[in-house]
Amino acid sequence: MARIAPCLTASALLLSTSLSAQAFTPTGNDIADAFLTLLESEQGTVESYGTVGTSDAGVLIDDIRIINKNDEKALVTIATTVLSGGKTLETGRLQLETLSLEAVDMDSSEGSMKIASFKATDVVLPSPEEVAKGPEAVSNPSYSSLDITSVEVSGVDQETITVARIQSEIGDMFEELPTSMQFQIDDIRFKTSAVSKSQTKTLKEMGYEDVDIDVAGRGKWSPESEEANLTDLTIKGEDFGTLTLNLGFGGVSKEVVQKLEEIGNDPQKAMGLTQNVSLTGLSIDFNDQSFTNRVLEFEAQKAGIEKSAYIEQQIGAVTQLLAALKNQEFQETVTGALTTYLNDPKSLTVSARPENPVPFSQIMGTVMLAPQALPKILNIGVAANQ
């Protein structure tokens, strides 16, 4: 099991604040009552629910309605909830073999979200006492697998983002820390008008009206060898291209992983933890699907010159920039690959394959004191159309 990002789960969205006194009428089923209690918060009240029953699938709750007295537009409805294999742990947390939600609608003054179906397995939800202490004290929900279908998010401006499916799976565990995981997000779709006005104008001038993106990746961590690998993190955009990232790290101890979980999204604290972490390998691959030519033609037109002249300008600028490194071999490798790619955009690969793991502290020191040595230390390579 592993921690769920709050933005990906309907339940976590409803658990973001502390509890108020129980307002709903008890159902007579301990598991159903425990779940409904978690859905109640200072800002939220379970206004009503339909039938509550049991079957081979588990505890069934129909037509849950949650309101917010501080926001008259706020309403959460869940057409069907199925709680399978539920029990309350000694910690007060609710453990479920499966949590299934169907037809989840969330509305507020800031926008809305609709989810056709949500299913998570091996779920552990925080206790009412943890939630009552506030978000910082809450132990995030955990799960083994997650499957969400047909997500639609709309802002107050009525711009809509849809996601066909979100899947995530956690593999083996080591002392409650995941050692492997994989995820996939299919068909993230939105109009270019959903981004900033300046970006919308640029994208439309480049011929983009709609954006369709797929994202996937997998990761593995070995607590014994302290090696971690991010494999094939892929972002694929229709009529844009496919970007694939692979990363390898050493020195990723149990303590580092634990502290990374504790500090969350604080980049400054995260940087402090990477001093003893090393880079073992890196590759960035981009396979073009018309994006590069669109950019080149757009920029050349804006500059009032031919595309070929604009390409020469860019190669010249890169050559001048690399000259400061005083590494002729590396300069020729980069400019050669860039020339090939810009004149016939197919694929571009940047790699780092050091003979031995290179600590991030050494990388940062080299960047500041001797940047010309970095290509050799990391064994950086650049290749085009291979």
C-alpha positions in Angstrom: 0.0 0.0 0.0 1.1 3.6 -0.5 -0.1 7.1 0.1 -2.8 8.6 -2.2 -2.4 12.1 -3.5 -5.4 14.0 -2.2 -6.3 15.5 -5.7 -6.8 12.0 -7.1 -9.3 10.6 -4.6 -12.9 11.6 -4.0 -12.6 10.5 -0.4 -9.5 12.6 0.3 -11.2 15.6 -1.1 -13.8 15.2 1.5 -11.4 14.7 4.4 -9.4 17.9 4.1 -10.7 19.6 7.2 -11.5 18.7 10.8 -14.6 16.9 11.9 -17.8 18.4 13.3 -20.2 16.6 15.5 -22.1 13.8 13.8 -25.1 15.2 12.0 -26.4 12.2 10.1 -28.8 9.7 11.4 -26.9 6.5 12.3 -27.5 3.7 9.7 -27.3 0.8 12.1 -24.3 -0.5 10.3 -20.9 0.1 12.0 -18.9 0.3 8.7 -21.4 2.6 7.0 -21.5 4.8 10.1 -17.7 4.9 10.2 -17.4 5.9 6.6 -20.1 8.6 6.8 -18.5 10.0 9.9 -15.3 10.5 7.9 -17.2 12.4 5.3 -18.4 14.9 7.8 -16.2 17.9 8.4 -16.5 21.5 9.7 -17.4 22.6 6.2 -19.3 19.5 5.3 -22.4 17.8 6.6 -24.0 14.5 5.4 -27.4 15.9 4.7 -28.9 12.6 3.7 -28.4 9.1 2.3 -30.7 6.6 0.7 -30.8 2.9 1.5 -28.1 1.1 3.4 -27.8 -2.7 3.0 -25.4 -5.6 2.7 -24.7 -8.1 0.0 -21.9 -10.4 -1.1 -20.2 -7.3 -2.4 -20.1 -5.6 1.0 -21.9 -2.7 2.6 -24.0 -0.6 0.1 -25.0 3.0 0.6 -27.1 4.8 -2.0 -27.5 8.5 -2.7 -25.1 10.2 -0.2 -25.6 14.0 -0.2 -23.0 16.3 1.5 -23.6 20.0 1.9 -21.5 22.9 3.1 -23.3 25.6 5.1 -20.6 28.1 4.4 -21.0 27.7 0.6 -24.5 27.5 -0.7 -23.2 26.2 -4.1 -21.3 23.4 -2.4 -22.8 19.9 -2.9 -21.3 16.5 -3.1 -23.4 13.5 -4.2 -22.3 9.9 -4.5 -24.9 7.7 -6.2 -23.5 4.4 -5.1 -20.9 3.5 -2.4 -19.7 -0.1 -1.8 -17.5 -0.8 1.2 -16.1 -4.4 1.0 -14.2 -6.2 3.8 -14.5 -3.3 6.2 -13.3 -3.2 9.8 -12.2 -0.6 12.3 -8.6 -0.9 13.4 -7.4 -0.3 17.0 -6.0 3.0 15.8 -9.6 4.0 14.8 -8.8 4.0 11.1 -11.2 2.3 8.7 -9.7 -0.5 6.7 -11.4 -1.7 3.5 -10.6 -4.5 1.1 -12.3 -2.4 -1.6 -13.8 1.1 -1.7 -16.0 1.7 -4.7 -17.8 4.9 -5.6 -20.1 5.4 -8.6 -21.3 8.7 -10.1 -19.5 11.2 -7.8 -20.5 14.9 -8.4 -18.8 17.7 -6.5 -19.9 21.3 -6.9 -18.7 24.5 -5.2 -18.4 28.2 -5.9 -15.0 27.5 -7.4 -16.0 24.9 -9.9 -17.1 21.3 -10.2 -15.8 17.8 -10.6 -17.5 14.6 -11.8 -16.2 11.1 -11.5 -18.0 8.2 -13.2 -16.3 5.5 -11.1 -13.7 5.2 -8.4 -12.2 2.0 -7.0 -9.4 1.5 -4.6 -8.2 -1.8 -3.0 -6.6 -2.5 0.4 -7.6 1.0 1.6 -6.8 2.4 5.1 -8.6 5.7 5.8 -7.5 8.0 8.7 -9.4 7.9 12.0 -11.9 10.6 13.1 -9.5 11.7 15.8 -6.7 12.2 13.2 -9.0 14.2 11.0 -10.2 16.3 13.9 -6.6 17.5 14.6 -6.4 19.1 11.2 -4.8 18.3 7.8 -1.2 18.3 9.1 -2.0 15.5 11.6 -3.9 13.4 9.1 -2.3 10.2 7.9 -3.1 10.1 4.2 -5.2 7.2 2.9 -3.3 4.3 1.6 -4.1 1.7 -1.1 -2.8 -1.1 -3.3 -4.5 -0.3 -6.6 -6.5 2.7 -7.8 -8.8 2.9 -10.8 -10.8 6.1 -11.7 -12.8 6.5 -14.9 -14.3 9.5 -16.7 -13.2 12.5 -14.7 -14.5 16.0 -15.7 -13.2 19.1 -14.0 -14.8 22.5 -14.7 -13.7 25.9 -13.4 -15.9 29.0 -12.8 -15.0 30.1 -16.3 -16.7 26.9 -17.6 -13.4 25.6 -19.1 -13.4 21.9 -18.8 -10.6 19.3 -18.5 -11.6 15.6 -18.9 -9.6 12.5 -18.1 -10.6 9.1 -19.5 -8.9 7.0 -16.9 -6.4 7.1 -14.0 -4.8 3.9 -12.8 -2.1 3.3 -10.2 -0.7 0.1 -8.7 1.6 -0.3 -5.7 3.9 -3.4 -5.6 5.8 -4.8 -2.7 6.3 -3.0 0.6 9.2 -2.5 3.0 8.2 -1.4 6.5 5.2 0.4 5.1 7.2 2.1 2.3 6.4 1.1 -1.3 9.3 -0.4 -3.3 7.6 -0.4 -6.7 4.7 1.4 -8.3 3.3 2.2 -11.7 0.6 4.6 -13.0 -1.2 5.6 -16.2 -3.4 8.6 -17.0 -5.2 8.3 -20.3 -6.7 11.0 -22.5 -6.2 14.2 -20.6 -8.2 16.6 -22.9 -8.8 20.3 -22.8 -9.2 23.3 -25.1 -6.2 25.5 -25.6 -8.4 28.3 -24.2 -8.1 26.6 -20.8 -4.5 28.0 -20.4 -3.4 31.6 -20.1 -4.5 34.1 -22.8 -0.9 34.5 -24.1 -0.4 30.8 -24.3 -3.8 30.3 -25.9 -2.9 32.8 -28.6 0.5 31.2 -29.3 -0.9 27.6 -29.4 -3.7 28.7 -31.8 -1.3 30.4 -34.1 0.7 27.2 -34.1 -2.5 25.3 -35.2 -3.5 23.8 -31.8 -7.2 24.0 -30.8 -7.3 20.9 -28.5 -4.8 19.2 -26.3 -4.8 15.4 -25.8 -2.2 14.0 -23.4 -1.4 10.6 -22.0 1.0 10.2 -19.0 2.5 6.9 -17.7 5.5 5.7 -15.7 6.8 3.3 -13.2 9.3 3.3 -10.4 11.3 0.9 -8.3 13.3 1.3 -5.1 15.6 -1.3 -3.4 16.1 -0.6 0.3 19.0 -3.2 0.3 21.1 -1.6 -2.5 19.6 1.9 -1.9 19.0 2.2 -5.7 15.9 3.9 -7.1 14.9 4.0 -10.8 12.2 6.0 -12.5 11.5 4.1 -15.7 9.8 5.3 -18.9 8.0 8.4 -17.4 6.2 9.2 -20.7 4.2 12.2 -21.7 2.6 11.8 -25.1 0.7 14.6 -26.7 -1.3 14.1 -29.9 0.3 16.2 -32.7 3.0 17.3 -30.2 5.3 14.3 -29.6 6.4 11.9 -27.0 8.8 12.8 -24.2 10.3 9.9 -22.2 12.4 10.2 -19.1 14.5 7.6 -17.4 16.4 8.3 -14.2 18.6 6.2 -11.9 19.7 7.1 -8.4 22.0 5.7 -5.7 22.2 6.4 -2.0 18.4 6.4 -1.6 18.2 5.0 1.9 15.2 4.2 4.0 15.8 7.4 5.9 15.8 9.5 2.8 12.5 8.0 1.5 10.9 8.5 4.9 12.0 12.1 5.1 10.8 12.8 1.6 7.4 11.6 2.5 7.4 13.8 5.6 8.4 17.0 3.9 6.0 16.6 1.1 6.3 19.3 -1.7 9.0 21.5 -0.1 11.7 21.7 -2.7 14.2 23.4 -0.4 14.0 20.7 2.2 14.2 18.1 -0.6 17.4 19.6 -1.9 19.0 19.2 1.5 18.2 15.4 1.5 19.9 14.9 -1.9 23.4 15.7 -0.8 24.2 12.0 -0.3 22.1 10.8 -3.2 23.9 10.1 -6.5 23.0 10.0 -10.1 23.6 6.7 -11.8 22.1 7.4 -15.2 19.7 9.6 -17.1 18.1 9.7 -20.5 15.6 12.2 -22.0 14.1 11.2 -25.4 11.8 13.3 -27.5 10.1 11.8 -30.6 8.5 14.6 -32.5 5.1 14.6 -34.1 5.0 18.0 -35.8 5.6 20.2 -32.7 9.2 21.2 -33.5 8.3 22.4 -37.1 5.3 24.3 -35.8 7.6 26.1 -33.2 10.2 26.8 -35.8 7.8 28.2 -38.4 6.0 30.3 -35.7 9.2 31.8 -34.4 10.6 32.4 -37.9 7.5 34.2 -38.9 7.5 36.3 -35.8 11.1 37.2 -36.5 10.3 38.0 -40.1 12.8 35.5 -41.6 12.8 32.2 -43.4 12.7 29.0 -41.2 16.2 28.0 -42.5 17.6 31.3 -41.4 16.0 31.0 -38.0 17.5 27.5 -37.6 21.0 28.9 -38.4 20.5 31.6 -35.8 19.6 29.1 -33.1 22.5 26.8 -33.9 24.8 29.8 -33.8 23.5 30.9 -30.4 24.0 27.4 -29.0 27.5 27.2 -30.4 28.4 30.5 -28.8 26.9 29.4 -25.5 28.8 26.1 -25.5 32.1 27.8 -26.4 32.2 29.1 -22.8 32.7 25.5 -21.7 35.9 25.2 -23.7 35.1 21.6 -24.5 35.4 21.4 -28.3 34.4 17.7 -28.6 31.2 18.2 -26.6 30.4 21.4 -28.5 30.7 19.6 -31.8 28.5 16.7 -30.6 25.7 19.0 -29.4 25.7 21.3 -32.4 25.9 18.4 -34.8 22.9 16.7 -33.2 21.0 19.9 -33.0 21.7 20.7 -36.7 20.5 17.3 -37.7 17.3 17.5 -35.6 16.2 21.0 -36.4 16.6 20.4 -40.2 14.7 17.1 -40.0 12.9 16.8 -36.6 12.4 13.1 -35.8 13.9 12.3 -32.4 16.4 13.9 -30.0 18.1 12.1 -27.1 20.1 13.5 -24.2 21.8 11.0 -21.9 24.1 10.9 -18.9 25.9 7.6 -18.3 28.6 8.2 -15.7 31.1 5.4 -15.1 30.4 5.6 -11.4 27.5 7.2 -9.4 28.0 10.9 -9.1 26.7 12.6 -5.9 24.4 15.5 -6.4 26.6 17.6 -4.1 29.5 17.0 -6.6 27.2 17.9 -9.6 26.1 21.2 -7.9 29.7 22.0 -7.1 30.9 21.3 -10.6 28.1 23.5 -12.1 29.2 26.4 -9.9 32.9 26.1 -10.1 33.9 24.1 -13.2 30.9 23.7 -15.6 33.2 22.7 -18.4 34.0 19.5 -16.6 30.4 18.4 -16.3 30.0 16.7 -19.7 33.0 14.5 -18.9 32.0 13.7 -15.3 28.5 12.7 -16.3 29.5 11.3 -19.7 26.8 13.4 -21.4 25.7 12.4 -24.9 23.4 14.0 -27.4 22.0 12.3 -30.5 19.4 13.0 -33.1 17.2 10.9 -35.4 18.6 7.6 -34.2 
